[in-house]
Amino acid sequence: MRDHRDIIIKPVVTEKSMNLLVDNKYTFIVDNKANKTEIKNAVQNIFDVKVEKVYTMNIKGKPKRMGRFEGRKPNRKKAIVNLKEGQKIRLFEGI
């Protein structure tokens, strides 16, 4: 079994994700191979909160160029975690 801190890579801090905080939804970049159950357990264990629902989406990497060389940014997986009423993650409070 993987460590919970290997599943959650980093939080997403954008204007859109900050607007979701009103609805008690938090956004994270997660491991590409993680499923919803693993994400739910990782958030519950790391932040000591109760998760109600997990939404996931795969984001395809954008094409990039460096002179004549073409490549792609890596693919990512994003998870939006909906917490139960009254639960908060302190990591996002100071932002």
C-alpha positions as CSV (number, residue, x, y, z in Angstrom):
1,M,0.0,0.0,0.0
2,R,1.2,3.5,-0.9
3,D,1.8,6.2,1.7
4,H,-1.0,8.8,1.8
5,R,1.5,11.6,1.2
6,D,2.5,10.0,-2.1
7,I,-1.1,10.2,-3.4
8,I,-1.7,13.9,-2.6
9,I,0.9,15.9,-4.5
10,K,0.0,19.5,-4.0
11,P,-3.0,21.8,-3.5
12,V,-4.3,23.9,-6.4
13,V,-4.5,27.6,-5.6
14,T,-6.3,29.4,-8.4
15,E,-9.1,31.9,-8.4
16,K,-11.6,29.2,-9.5
17,S,-10.5,26.8,-6.8
18,M,-10.7,29.5,-4.1
19,N,-14.3,30.2,-5.2
20,L,-15.1,26.5,-4.5
21,L,-14.0,26.9,-0.9
22,V,-17.4,28.6,-0.2
23,D,-19.1,25.3,-1.2
24,N,-16.6,23.4,1.1
25,K,-14.7,21.9,-1.9
26,Y,-10.9,21.7,-2.0
27,T,-8.8,21.0,-5.0
28,F,-5.6,18.9,-5.2
29,I,-3.2,17.6,-7.8
30,V,-3.0,13.8,-7.1
31,D,-1.1,10.8,-8.4
32,N,-2.2,9.7,-11.9
33,K,-2.8,6.2,-10.7
34,A,-4.8,7.1,-7.6
35,N,-8.5,6.2,-7.5
36,K,-11.3,8.0,-5.6
37,T,-11.1,5.7,-2.6
38,E,-7.4,6.2,-2.2
39,I,-7.8,10.0,-2.5
40,K,-10.6,10.0,0.1
41,N,-8.6,8.0,2.6
42,A,-5.5,10.1,2.0
43,V,-7.3,13.4,2.6
44,Q,-9.0,12.0,5.7
45,N,-5.8,10.8,7.2
46,I,-3.6,13.7,6.3
47,F,-6.0,16.6,7.3
48,D,-8.2,14.8,9.9
49,V,-11.5,15.6,8.2
50,K,-14.5,13.7,6.9
51,V,-14.8,13.5,3.1
52,E,-18.3,13.3,1.6
53,K,-17.5,13.0,-2.2
54,V,-14.5,13.0,-4.5
55,Y,-14.6,14.3,-8.1
56,T,-11.6,13.5,-10.4
57,M,-10.5,14.6,-13.8
58,N,-7.5,13.8,-16.0
59,I,-5.8,16.8,-17.6
60,K,-4.0,16.2,-20.8
61,G,-0.5,17.9,-21.0
62,K,-0.3,20.9,-23.3
63,P,2.0,20.9,-26.3
64,K,5.2,23.0,-25.8
65,R,8.1,24.0,-28.1
66,M,11.7,24.9,-27.3
67,G,13.0,26.3,-30.6
68,R,12.7,23.5,-33.2
69,F,12.0,20.8,-30.6
70,E,8.4,19.9,-29.8
71,G,7.2,18.1,-26.7
72,R,4.4,18.0,-24.2
73,K,3.9,18.9,-20.6
74,P,3.1,15.8,-18.5
75,N,-0.5,14.6,-18.0
76,R,-2.0,15.4,-14.5
77,K,-4.9,14.2,-12.4
78,K,-6.9,16.7,-10.4
79,A,-9.3,15.9,-7.6
80,I,-12.0,18.1,-6.1
81,V,-12.8,16.9,-2.6
82,N,-16.2,17.8,-1.0
83,L,-16.0,17.8,2.8
84,K,-18.9,17.2,5.2
85,E,-20.7,20.2,6.7
86,G,-18.6,22.0,9.3
87,Q,-15.3,20.5,8.3
88,K,-12.4,22.7,7.1
89,I,-8.8,22.2,6.0
90,R,-6.5,24.6,7.8
91,L,-4.0,24.7,5.0
92,F,-6.4,26.8,2.9
93,E,-7.5,29.3,5.7
94,G,-4.6,31.7,5.4
95,I,-4.9,32.1,1.6
